[in-house]
Amino acid sequence: MEERKSEYLLEIKNLKKYFPVTKGIFKKSKSYVKAVDDVSFGIKKGETLGLVGESGCGKTTCGRTILKLYEPTSGKILYNGKDITKLNTNQMIQYRRKMQIIFQDPYASLDSRMTVGDIIGEAIDIHNLCGLKERNERIQYLLQRVGLNSEHANRYPHEFSGGQRQRIGIARALAVQPEFIVCDEPISALDVSIQAQVVNMLEDLQKDLGLTYLFIAHDLSMVKHISNRVGVMYLGKLVELAESNELYNHPQHPYTQALLSAIPIPDPDIAESRKRIILEGEIPSPIDPPAGCRFKGRCRYAKPVCSEKDPEFKDLGGGHFVACHLF
């Protein structure tokens, strides 16, 4: 297993995740959905990397593949410099404690037949972390830490609101004292009034517990608020990556510019004067993506070279990376 010192807690290199699709009456013809296609980035300890893009761009698949909930098709996943890509189920157990996930849907991600205490305590039991008394004390502590009451441990998920269920999901992720958490659109299913509370809680937990986040979301303004750096995905590819303020103030990729132009602005005068970039054309199929740049069919700056080869992921300086033939 590869070992080396790294500035990153987590690093992925040329990560790919393809899902097979069978065709024909005998299911012999096979093609692949290229959900994540040659993506590379790193996340430093204690930082939050935001990952944004349209629905279907591969954000969630990327997060789940990093945790090996999906087996990667190829590429490397380095955790603290150790390559965990080829580890089997038993070998991954020690990393399951270190790497957790907060799911998007607080309704579907909780077992309706289990009490809240058992949901949070399940991972504690699996990893044999403590005895019964300490287990119950930890469950009560976690419930209070996420803004719930200790007596909620004996209730069932259907007795809670969506925001409360997501807090239970967060407590479950914290139960094994992880270092890294994939936040898979943790606020998208919540009321707007609850979203800010949950994000502020995640920030407080990160500060107090030294957590590292991969924050996947659609809400670009919220991603800017919580993230140190932001990556933009399009059709399985990472097209831009930069420090948060740099990306929002100086977006370079035409797709990033279009995404940011769609962020609502509360001031009607500013909103009226701002130019909205409307993307025309259809998103190509991830089963048979076009040659060259995958964004070229919707790009107003497309050139002949865009159809001929993939753009390189270049460093423009200061850690601002972009994959575009304009640079």
FIPA-333831 format. One record per residue (C-alpha): residue number from 1; residue in one letter; z, y, x. Coordinates in nm, 4 decimals. Layout:
// residues N
<num:NUM residuo:a zz:Z yy:Y xx:X>
...
This chain:
// residues 327
<num:1 residuo:m zz:0.0000 yy:0.0000 xx:0.0000>
<num:2 residuo:e zz:-0.1041 yy:0.3359 xx:0.1410>
<num:3 residuo:e zz:0.1773 yy:0.5653 xx:0.2594>
<num:4 residuo:r zz:0.1531 yy:0.9181 xx:0.3864>
<num:5 residuo:k zz:0.3270 yy:1.2523 xx:0.3606>
<num:6 residuo:s zz:0.1805 yy:1.4836 xx:0.0999>
<num:7 residuo:e zz:0.2496 yy:1.8269 xx:-0.0416>
<num:8 residuo:y zz:0.1904 yy:1.6784 xx:-0.3860>
<num:9 residuo:l zz:0.4262 yy:1.4702 xx:-0.5977>
<num:10 residuo:l zz:0.1216 yy:1.3305 xx:-0.7762>
<num:11 residuo:e zz:-0.2370 yy:1.3276 xx:-0.6561>
<num:12 residuo:i zz:-0.5442 yy:1.1702 xx:-0.8128>
<num:13 residuo:k zz:-0.8653 yy:1.1178 xx:-0.6184>
<num:14 residuo:n zz:-1.2057 yy:1.0531 xx:-0.7768>
<num:15 residuo:l zz:-1.0355 yy:0.9050 xx:-1.0839>
<num:16 residuo:k zz:-1.2640 yy:0.7353 xx:-1.3352>
<num:17 residuo:k zz:-1.1922 yy:0.5711 xx:-1.6694>
<num:18 residuo:y zz:-1.4860 yy:0.4114 xx:-1.8495>
<num:19 residuo:f zz:-1.4542 yy:0.2324 xx:-2.1836>
<num:20 residuo:p zz:-1.7095 yy:-0.0438 xx:-2.2467>
<num:21 residuo:v zz:-1.9280 yy:-0.0248 xx:-2.5584>
<num:22 residuo:t zz:-2.1145 yy:-0.3394 xx:-2.6631>
<num:23 residuo:k zz:-2.4433 yy:-0.3238 xx:-2.8519>
<num:24 residuo:g zz:-2.6761 yy:-0.5625 xx:-3.0269>
<num:25 residuo:i zz:-2.6260 yy:-0.8634 xx:-3.2504>
<num:26 residuo:f zz:-2.4892 yy:-1.0801 xx:-2.9691>
<num:27 residuo:k zz:-2.2871 yy:-0.7990 xx:-2.8080>
<num:28 residuo:k zz:-2.4635 yy:-0.8597 xx:-2.4763>
<num:29 residuo:s zz:-2.5934 yy:-0.5110 xx:-2.4102>
<num:30 residuo:k zz:-2.3166 yy:-0.2982 xx:-2.2659>
<num:31 residuo:s zz:-2.2821 yy:0.0709 xx:-2.1937>
<num:32 residuo:y zz:-1.9779 yy:0.2839 xx:-2.1137>
<num:33 residuo:v zz:-1.8005 yy:0.5880 xx:-2.2520>
<num:34 residuo:k zz:-1.7308 yy:0.7926 xx:-1.9398>
<num:35 residuo:a zz:-1.4077 yy:0.9486 xx:-2.0638>
<num:36 residuo:v zz:-1.2852 yy:1.0523 xx:-1.7175>
<num:37 residuo:d zz:-1.5545 yy:1.0715 xx:-1.4526>
<num:38 residuo:d zz:-1.4640 yy:1.1477 xx:-1.0898>
<num:39 residuo:v zz:-1.1664 yy:1.3824 xx:-1.1414>
<num:40 residuo:s zz:-0.9466 yy:1.4933 xx:-0.8494>
<num:41 residuo:f zz:-0.6404 yy:1.7193 xx:-0.8374>
<num:42 residuo:g zz:-0.2782 yy:1.7275 xx:-0.7227>
<num:43 residuo:i zz:0.0496 yy:1.8436 xx:-0.8771>
<num:44 residuo:k zz:0.3277 yy:1.9753 xx:-0.6550>
<num:45 residuo:k zz:0.6904 yy:1.8852 xx:-0.7185>
<num:46 residuo:g zz:0.8496 yy:2.1198 xx:-0.9720>
<num:47 residuo:e zz:0.5250 yy:2.2802 xx:-1.0903>
<num:48 residuo:t zz:0.3359 yy:2.2612 xx:-1.4185>
<num:49 residuo:l zz:-0.0358 yy:2.1929 xx:-1.4167>
<num:50 residuo:g zz:-0.2060 yy:2.2782 xx:-1.7452>
<num:51 residuo:l zz:-0.5110 yy:2.0802 xx:-1.8534>
<num:52 residuo:v zz:-0.7369 yy:2.2329 xx:-2.1194>
<num:53 residuo:g zz:-1.0744 yy:2.1724 xx:-2.2813>
<num:54 residuo:e zz:-1.2404 yy:2.0854 xx:-2.6102>
<num:55 residuo:s zz:-1.1444 yy:1.7775 xx:-2.8107>
<num:56 residuo:g zz:-1.3006 yy:1.4700 xx:-2.6540>
<num:57 residuo:c zz:-1.3275 yy:1.6168 xx:-2.3031>
<num:58 residuo:g zz:-1.0978 yy:1.3497 xx:-2.1563>
<num:59 residuo:k zz:-0.7665 yy:1.5351 xx:-2.1181>
<num:60 residuo:t zz:-0.5469 yy:1.2775 xx:-2.2898>
<num:61 residuo:t zz:-0.7325 yy:0.9843 xx:-2.1333>
<num:62 residuo:c zz:-0.6771 yy:1.1417 xx:-1.7915>
<num:63 residuo:g zz:-0.3028 yy:1.1743 xx:-1.8561>
<num:64 residuo:r zz:-0.2674 yy:0.8190 xx:-1.9827>
<num:65 residuo:t zz:-0.4720 yy:0.6782 xx:-1.6963>
<num:66 residuo:i zz:-0.2485 yy:0.8576 xx:-1.4457>
<num:67 residuo:l zz:0.0487 yy:0.6744 xx:-1.6017>
<num:68 residuo:k zz:-0.1545 yy:0.3515 xx:-1.6033>
<num:69 residuo:l zz:-0.1250 yy:0.3175 xx:-1.9787>
<num:70 residuo:y zz:-0.4988 yy:0.2743 xx:-1.9275>
<num:71 residuo:e zz:-0.6095 yy:0.0873 xx:-1.6172>
<num:72 residuo:p zz:-0.8332 yy:0.3148 xx:-1.4076>
<num:73 residuo:t zz:-1.1934 yy:0.2058 xx:-1.3586>
<num:74 residuo:s zz:-1.1906 yy:0.3408 xx:-1.0029>
<num:75 residuo:g zz:-1.0300 yy:0.6094 xx:-0.7891>
<num:76 residuo:k zz:-0.6787 yy:0.6505 xx:-0.6534>
<num:77 residuo:i zz:-0.3450 yy:0.7563 xx:-0.8033>
<num:78 residuo:l zz:-0.0987 yy:0.8626 xx:-0.5354>
<num:79 residuo:y zz:0.2679 yy:0.9124 xx:-0.6239>
<num:80 residuo:n zz:0.4758 yy:1.0611 xx:-0.3420>
<num:81 residuo:g zz:0.1934 yy:0.9591 xx:-0.1124>
<num:82 residuo:k zz:0.1957 yy:0.5945 xx:-0.2253>
<num:83 residuo:d zz:-0.1130 yy:0.4475 xx:-0.3875>
<num:84 residuo:i zz:-0.0057 yy:0.2922 xx:-0.7190>
<num:85 residuo:t zz:-0.3568 yy:0.2293 xx:-0.8505>
<num:86 residuo:k zz:-0.3616 yy:-0.1476 xx:-0.7957>
<num:87 residuo:l zz:0.0025 yy:-0.2249 xx:-0.8775>
<num:88 residuo:n zz:0.0602 yy:-0.4942 xx:-1.1388>
<num:89 residuo:t zz:0.2995 yy:-0.4685 xx:-1.4357>
<num:90 residuo:n zz:0.6062 yy:-0.5858 xx:-1.2437>
<num:91 residuo:q zz:0.5339 yy:-0.3638 xx:-0.9442>
<num:92 residuo:m zz:0.4911 yy:-0.0630 xx:-1.1760>
<num:93 residuo:i zz:0.8400 yy:-0.0955 xx:-1.3264>
<num:94 residuo:q zz:1.0037 yy:0.1269 xx:-1.0623>
<num:95 residuo:y zz:0.7382 yy:0.3929 xx:-1.1295>
<num:96 residuo:r zz:0.7823 yy:0.3717 xx:-1.5069>
<num:97 residuo:r zz:1.1237 yy:0.5279 xx:-1.4562>
<num:98 residuo:k zz:0.9761 yy:0.8140 xx:-1.2563>
<num:99 residuo:m zz:0.6755 yy:0.8835 xx:-1.4810>
<num:100 residuo:q zz:0.7133 yy:0.9400 xx:-1.8556>
<num:101 residuo:i zz:0.5104 yy:1.0836 xx:-2.1433>
<num:102 residuo:i zz:0.5722 yy:1.3008 xx:-2.4486>
<num:103 residuo:f zz:0.3188 yy:1.1997 xx:-2.7120>
<num:104 residuo:q zz:0.1244 yy:1.4400 xx:-2.9317>
<num:105 residuo:d zz:0.2119 yy:1.2899 xx:-3.2700>
<num:106 residuo:p zz:0.5882 yy:1.2944 xx:-3.3374>
<num:107 residuo:y zz:0.5317 yy:1.0837 xx:-3.6503>
<num:108 residuo:a zz:0.3301 yy:0.7935 xx:-3.5064>
<num:109 residuo:s zz:0.5075 yy:0.7750 xx:-3.1696>
<num:110 residuo:l zz:0.8512 yy:0.6826 xx:-3.3085>
<num:111 residuo:d zz:0.9274 yy:0.3357 xx:-3.4500>
<num:112 residuo:s zz:1.0328 yy:0.3933 xx:-3.8115>
<num:113 residuo:r zz:1.2417 yy:0.0728 xx:-3.8105>
<num:114 residuo:m zz:1.4653 yy:0.1827 xx:-3.5233>
<num:115 residuo:t zz:1.7513 yy:0.4295 xx:-3.5279>
<num:116 residuo:v zz:1.7204 yy:0.7384 xx:-3.3127>
<num:117 residuo:g zz:1.9890 yy:0.6021 xx:-3.0820>
<num:118 residuo:d zz:1.7969 yy:0.2803 xx:-3.0269>
<num:119 residuo:i zz:1.4695 yy:0.4698 xx:-2.9714>
<num:120 residuo:i zz:1.6261 yy:0.6812 xx:-2.6975>
<num:121 residuo:g zz:1.8296 yy:0.3922 xx:-2.5553>
<num:122 residuo:e zz:1.5442 yy:0.1399 xx:-2.5444>
<num:123 residuo:a zz:1.4234 yy:0.2432 xx:-2.1988>
<num:124 residuo:i zz:1.7832 yy:0.2533 xx:-2.0717>
<num:125 residuo:d zz:1.8199 yy:-0.1097 xx:-2.1818>
<num:126 residuo:i zz:1.4859 yy:-0.2182 xx:-2.0341>
<num:127 residuo:h zz:1.5749 yy:-0.0763 xx:-1.6922>
<num:128 residuo:n zz:1.9412 yy:-0.1901 xx:-1.7091>
<num:129 residuo:l zz:2.0599 yy:0.1561 xx:-1.6155>
<num:130 residuo:c zz:2.4169 yy:0.1391 xx:-1.7463>
<num:131 residuo:g zz:2.6739 yy:-0.0356 xx:-1.9675>
<num:132 residuo:l zz:2.7162 yy:0.0107 xx:-2.3418>
<num:133 residuo:k zz:2.9735 yy:0.2909 xx:-2.3265>
<num:134 residuo:e zz:2.7781 yy:0.4947 xx:-2.0727>
<num:135 residuo:r zz:2.4580 yy:0.4250 xx:-2.2680>
<num:136 residuo:n zz:2.6030 yy:0.5734 xx:-2.5855>
<num:137 residuo:e zz:2.7408 yy:0.8724 xx:-2.3957>
<num:138 residuo:r zz:2.3997 yy:0.9351 xx:-2.2420>
<num:139 residuo:i zz:2.2251 yy:0.9140 xx:-2.5800>
<num:140 residuo:q zz:2.4680 yy:1.1701 xx:-2.7243>
<num:141 residuo:y zz:2.4198 yy:1.3960 xx:-2.4223>
<num:142 residuo:l zz:2.0400 yy:1.3781 xx:-2.4529>
<num:143 residuo:l zz:2.0468 yy:1.4572 xx:-2.8241>
<num:144 residuo:q zz:2.2577 yy:1.7648 xx:-2.7590>
<num:145 residuo:r zz:2.0366 yy:1.8608 xx:-2.4645>
<num:146 residuo:v zz:1.7297 yy:1.8766 xx:-2.6894>
<num:147 residuo:g zz:1.9082 yy:2.0702 xx:-2.9649>
<num:148 residuo:l zz:2.0159 yy:1.7875 xx:-3.1980>
<num:149 residuo:n zz:2.3596 yy:1.6558 xx:-3.2952>
<num:150 residuo:s zz:2.5237 yy:1.3405 xx:-3.1654>
<num:151 residuo:e zz:2.5586 yy:1.1990 xx:-3.5195>
<num:152 residuo:h zz:2.1780 yy:1.1984 xx:-3.5464>
<num:153 residuo:a zz:2.1817 yy:0.8823 xx:-3.3315>
<num:154 residuo:n zz:2.2492 yy:0.6665 xx:-3.6399>
<num:155 residuo:r zz:1.9650 yy:0.8090 xx:-3.8490>
<num:156 residuo:y zz:1.6009 yy:0.7019 xx:-3.8760>
<num:157 residuo:p zz:1.2892 yy:0.9057 xx:-3.7834>
<num:158 residuo:h zz:1.1824 yy:0.9639 xx:-4.1465>
<num:159 residuo:e zz:1.4983 yy:1.1704 xx:-4.1999>
<num:160 residuo:f zz:1.3824 yy:1.4408 xx:-3.9570>
<num:161 residuo:s zz:1.1307 yy:1.7229 xx:-3.9597>
<num:162 residuo:g zz:0.8279 yy:1.7256 xx:-3.7261>
<num:163 residuo:g zz:0.9994 yy:1.9570 xx:-3.4780>
<num:164 residuo:q zz:1.3112 yy:1.7404 xx:-3.4730>
<num:165 residuo:r zz:1.1038 yy:1.4269 xx:-3.4202>
<num:166 residuo:q zz:0.9343 yy:1.5829 xx:-3.1217>
<num:167 residuo:r zz:1.2772 yy:1.6657 xx:-2.9794>
<num:168 residuo:i zz:1.3666 yy:1.2973 xx:-3.0188>
<num:169 residuo:g zz:1.0472 yy:1.2101 xx:-2.8304>
<num:170 residuo:i zz:1.1482 yy:1.4474 xx:-2.5510>
<num:171 residuo:a zz:1.4971 yy:1.2945 xx:-2.5355>
<num:172 residuo:r zz:1.3379 yy:0.9488 xx:-2.5117>
<num:173 residuo:a zz:1.1224 yy:1.0637 xx:-2.2186>
<num:174 residuo:l zz:1.4314 yy:1.2008 xx:-2.0416>
<num:175 residuo:a zz:1.6420 yy:0.8878 xx:-2.0950>
<num:176 residuo:v zz:1.5473 yy:0.7234 xx:-1.7632>
<num:177 residuo:q zz:1.5795 yy:1.0461 xx:-1.5604>
<num:178 residuo:p zz:1.2102 yy:1.0825 xx:-1.4682>
<num:179 residuo:e zz:1.0580 yy:1.3127 xx:-1.2073>
<num:180 residuo:f zz:0.7157 yy:1.3580 xx:-1.3680>
<num:181 residuo:i zz:0.6248 yy:1.3934 xx:-1.7372>
<num:182 residuo:v zz:0.2841 yy:1.4039 xx:-1.9033>
<num:183 residuo:c zz:0.3177 yy:1.6421 xx:-2.1976>
<num:184 residuo:d zz:0.0263 yy:1.5292 xx:-2.4162>
<num:185 residuo:e zz:-0.0249 yy:1.8215 xx:-2.6548>
<num:186 residuo:p zz:0.3475 yy:1.8187 xx:-2.7415>
<num:187 residuo:i zz:0.3287 yy:2.1239 xx:-2.9677>
<num:188 residuo:s zz:-0.0092 yy:2.0928 xx:-3.1415>
<num:189 residuo:a zz:0.1332 yy:1.9030 xx:-3.4421>
<num:190 residuo:l zz:0.4217 yy:2.1483 xx:-3.4914>
<num:191 residuo:d zz:0.4614 yy:2.4643 xx:-3.6976>
<num:192 residuo:v zz:0.3930 yy:2.7838 xx:-3.5039>
<num:193 residuo:s zz:0.7556 yy:2.8908 xx:-3.5546>
<num:194 residuo:i zz:0.8747 yy:2.5739 xx:-3.3765>
<num:195 residuo:q zz:0.6202 yy:2.5682 xx:-3.0939>
<num:196 residuo:a zz:0.7829 yy:2.8460 xx:-2.8898>
<num:197 residuo:q zz:1.1252 yy:2.6798 xx:-2.9217>
<num:198 residuo:v zz:0.9925 yy:2.3501 xx:-2.7876>
<num:199 residuo:v zz:0.8047 yy:2.5154 xx:-2.4999>
<num:200 residuo:n zz:1.1125 yy:2.7200 xx:-2.4012>
<num:201 residuo:m zz:1.3187 yy:2.4009 xx:-2.4078>
<num:202 residuo:l zz:1.0668 yy:2.2238 xx:-2.1837>
<num:203 residuo:e zz:1.0862 yy:2.5145 xx:-1.9376>
<num:204 residuo:d zz:1.4670 yy:2.5030 xx:-1.9374>
<num:205 residuo:l zz:1.4639 yy:2.1264 xx:-1.8807>
<num:206 residuo:q zz:1.2183 yy:2.1671 xx:-1.5942>
<num:207 residuo:k zz:1.4395 yy:2.4270 xx:-1.4282>
<num:208 residuo:d zz:1.7628 yy:2.2309 xx:-1.4746>
<num:209 residuo:l zz:1.6324 yy:1.8829 xx:-1.3928>
<num:210 residuo:g zz:1.3610 yy:1.9642 xx:-1.1380>
<num:211 residuo:l zz:1.0847 yy:1.8111 xx:-1.3504>
<num:212 residuo:t zz:0.7117 yy:1.8193 xx:-1.2809>
<num:213 residuo:y zz:0.4714 yy:1.8485 xx:-1.5761>
<num:214 residuo:l zz:0.1098 yy:1.7773 xx:-1.6574>
<num:215 residuo:f zz:0.0794 yy:1.9912 xx:-1.9711>
<num:216 residuo:i zz:-0.2210 yy:1.8982 xx:-2.1883>
<num:217 residuo:a zz:-0.2995 yy:2.1389 xx:-2.4710>
<num:218 residuo:h zz:-0.5552 yy:2.3216 xx:-2.6822>
<num:219 residuo:d zz:-0.3557 yy:2.6452 xx:-2.7110>
<num:220 residuo:l zz:-0.4849 yy:2.8426 xx:-2.4132>
<num:221 residuo:s zz:-0.2316 yy:3.1243 xx:-2.4485>
<num:222 residuo:m zz:0.0575 yy:2.8750 xx:-2.4443>
<num:223 residuo:v zz:-0.0904 yy:2.6956 xx:-2.1424>
<num:224 residuo:k zz:-0.1007 yy:3.0259 xx:-1.9552>
<num:225 residuo:h zz:0.2637 yy:3.0875 xx:-2.0424>
<num:226 residuo:i zz:0.3984 yy:2.7555 xx:-1.9176>
<num:227 residuo:s zz:0.1589 yy:2.6577 xx:-1.6346>
<num:228 residuo:n zz:0.1567 yy:2.7463 xx:-1.2657>
<num:229 residuo:r zz:-0.2042 yy:2.6284 xx:-1.2340>
<num:230 residuo:v zz:-0.4657 yy:2.5406 xx:-1.4942>
<num:231 residuo:g zz:-0.7524 yy:2.2902 xx:-1.4852>
<num:232 residuo:v zz:-1.0462 yy:2.3006 xx:-1.7271>
<num:233 residuo:m zz:-1.2211 yy:1.9779 xx:-1.8302>
<num:234 residuo:y zz:-1.5631 yy:1.9352 xx:-1.9866>
<num:235 residuo:l zz:-1.7075 yy:1.5979 xx:-2.0894>
<num:236 residuo:g zz:-1.4955 yy:1.3970 xx:-1.8467>
<num:237 residuo:k zz:-1.5364 yy:1.6354 xx:-1.5529>
<num:238 residuo:l zz:-1.3013 yy:1.8943 xx:-1.4042>
<num:239 residuo:v zz:-1.5085 yy:2.2139 xx:-1.3922>
<num:240 residuo:e zz:-1.2521 yy:2.4715 xx:-1.2778>
<num:241 residuo:l zz:-0.9013 yy:2.4761 xx:-1.1314>
<num:242 residuo:a zz:-0.6984 yy:2.7789 xx:-1.0269>
<num:243 residuo:e zz:-0.3615 yy:2.9501 xx:-1.0345>
<num:244 residuo:s zz:-0.2848 yy:3.0457 xx:-1.3938>
<num:245 residuo:n zz:-0.3201 yy:3.4257 xx:-1.3743>
<num:246 residuo:e zz:-0.6230 yy:3.3966 xx:-1.1469>
<num:247 residuo:l zz:-0.8042 yy:3.1673 xx:-1.3890>
<num:248 residuo:y zz:-0.7290 yy:3.3810 xx:-1.6946>
<num:249 residuo:n zz:-0.8114 yy:3.7108 xx:-1.5236>
<num:250 residuo:h zz:-1.1138 yy:3.5923 xx:-1.3220>
<num:251 residuo:p zz:-1.2707 yy:3.2858 xx:-1.4853>
<num:252 residuo:q zz:-1.5791 yy:3.1760 xx:-1.2926>
<num:253 residuo:h zz:-1.7300 yy:2.8813 xx:-1.4778>
<num:254 residuo:p zz:-1.9365 yy:2.9796 xx:-1.7869>
<num:255 residuo:y zz:-1.7495 yy:2.7200 xx:-1.9938>
<num:256 residuo:t zz:-1.4106 yy:2.8625 xx:-1.8938>
<num:257 residuo:q zz:-1.5322 yy:3.2117 xx:-1.9799>
<num:258 residuo:a zz:-1.6363 yy:3.0929 xx:-2.3263>
<num:259 residuo:l zz:-1.3023 yy:2.9192 xx:-2.3861>
<num:260 residuo:l zz:-1.0997 yy:3.2239 xx:-2.2868>
<num:261 residuo:s zz:-1.3122 yy:3.4552 xx:-2.5001>
<num:262 residuo:a zz:-1.1994 yy:3.2563 xx:-2.8054>
<num:263 residuo:i zz:-0.8266 yy:3.3253 xx:-2.7548>
<num:264 residuo:p zz:-0.7014 yy:3.5338 xx:-3.0501>
<num:265 residuo:i zz:-0.5729 yy:3.8818 xx:-2.9601>
<num:266 residuo:p zz:-0.3080 yy:4.0334 xx:-3.1923>
<num:267 residuo:d zz:-0.4328 yy:4.3899 xx:-3.1373>
<num:268 residuo:p zz:-0.7297 yy:4.4379 xx:-3.3781>
<num:269 residuo:d zz:-0.8781 yy:4.7252 xx:-3.1757>
<num:270 residuo:i zz:-0.8897 yy:4.5217 xx:-2.8547>
<num:271 residuo:a zz:-1.0099 yy:4.2144 xx:-3.0418>
<num:272 residuo:e zz:-1.2955 yy:4.4095 xx:-3.2000>
<num:273 residuo:s zz:-1.4129 yy:4.5523 xx:-2.8676>
<num:274 residuo:r zz:-1.3970 yy:4.2210 xx:-2.6811>
<num:275 residuo:k zz:-1.7187 yy:4.0251 xx:-2.6510>
<num:276 residuo:r zz:-1.6935 yy:3.6716 xx:-2.7864>
<num:277 residuo:i zz:-1.9080 yy:3.4141 xx:-2.6054>
<num:278 residuo:i zz:-2.0658 yy:3.1741 xx:-2.8550>
<num:279 residuo:l zz:-2.1741 yy:2.8420 xx:-2.7093>
<num:280 residuo:e zz:-2.4992 yy:2.7127 xx:-2.8533>
<num:281 residuo:g zz:-2.6385 yy:2.3616 xx:-2.8382>
<num:282 residuo:e zz:-2.4624 yy:2.0297 xx:-2.8841>
<num:283 residuo:i zz:-2.2131 yy:1.8524 xx:-2.6608>
<num:284 residuo:p zz:-2.3928 yy:1.5604 xx:-2.4874>
<num:285 residuo:s zz:-2.2782 yy:1.2058 xx:-2.5541>
<num:286 residuo:p zz:-2.0176 yy:1.0740 xx:-2.3072>
<num:287 residuo:i zz:-2.1936 yy:0.7358 xx:-2.3315>
<num:288 residuo:d zz:-2.5137 yy:0.8706 xx:-2.1810>
<num:289 residuo:p zz:-2.4357 yy:1.2060 xx:-2.0151>
<num:290 residuo:p zz:-2.7349 yy:1.3988 xx:-1.8803>
<num:291 residuo:a zz:-2.8222 yy:1.4099 xx:-1.5129>
<num:292 residuo:g zz:-2.7021 yy:1.7091 xx:-1.3176>
<num:293 residuo:c zz:-2.4555 yy:1.9528 xx:-1.4708>
<num:294 residuo:r zz:-2.3255 yy:1.8279 xx:-1.8054>
<num:295 residuo:f zz:-2.2834 yy:2.1816 xx:-1.9347>
<num:296 residuo:k zz:-2.6393 yy:2.2941 xx:-1.8652>
<num:297 residuo:g zz:-2.7615 yy:2.2476 xx:-2.2248>
<num:298 residuo:r zz:-2.5084 yy:2.5052 xx:-2.3497>
<num:299 residuo:c zz:-2.5072 yy:2.7374 xx:-2.0490>
<num:300 residuo:r zz:-2.6762 yy:3.0781 xx:-2.0602>
<num:301 residuo:y zz:-2.7111 yy:3.0787 xx:-1.6802>
<num:302 residuo:a zz:-2.8734 yy:2.7334 xx:-1.6445>
<num:303 residuo:k zz:-3.1282 yy:2.6979 xx:-1.3616>
<num:304 residuo:p zz:-3.3645 yy:2.4123 xx:-1.2647>
<num:305 residuo:v zz:-3.1175 yy:2.2874 xx:-1.0035>
<num:306 residuo:c zz:-2.8625 yy:2.2289 xx:-1.2819>
<num:307 residuo:s zz:-3.0787 yy:1.9435 xx:-1.4120>
<num:308 residuo:e zz:-3.1319 yy:1.7903 xx:-1.0702>
<num:309 residuo:k zz:-2.7850 yy:1.7282 xx:-0.9272>
<num:310 residuo:d zz:-2.4152 yy:1.7491 xx:-1.0033>
<num:311 residuo:p zz:-2.2511 yy:2.0709 xx:-0.8853>
<num:312 residuo:e zz:-1.9935 yy:2.0310 xx:-0.6099>
<num:313 residuo:f zz:-1.6290 yy:2.1163 xx:-0.6775>
<num:314 residuo:k zz:-1.6033 yy:2.4104 xx:-0.4362>
<num:315 residuo:d zz:-1.3054 yy:2.6133 xx:-0.3170>
<num:316 residuo:l zz:-1.3886 yy:2.9807 xx:-0.3702>
<num:317 residuo:g zz:-1.0756 yy:3.0821 xx:-0.1802>
<num:318 residuo:g zz:-0.7095 yy:3.1017 xx:-0.2669>
<num:319 residuo:g zz:-0.7122 yy:2.7600 xx:-0.4287>
<num:320 residuo:h zz:-0.9679 yy:2.8606 xx:-0.6927>
<num:321 residuo:f zz:-1.2045 yy:2.5651 xx:-0.7394>
<num:322 residuo:v zz:-1.5171 yy:2.5617 xx:-0.9530>
<num:323 residuo:a zz:-1.8012 yy:2.3134 xx:-1.0110>
<num:324 residuo:c zz:-2.1058 yy:2.5292 xx:-1.0766>
<num:325 residuo:h zz:-2.4430 yy:2.5879 xx:-0.9088>
<num:326 residuo:l zz:-2.3890 yy:2.9641 xx:-0.9449>
<num:327 residuo:f zz:-2.1559 yy:2.9439 xx:-0.6436>
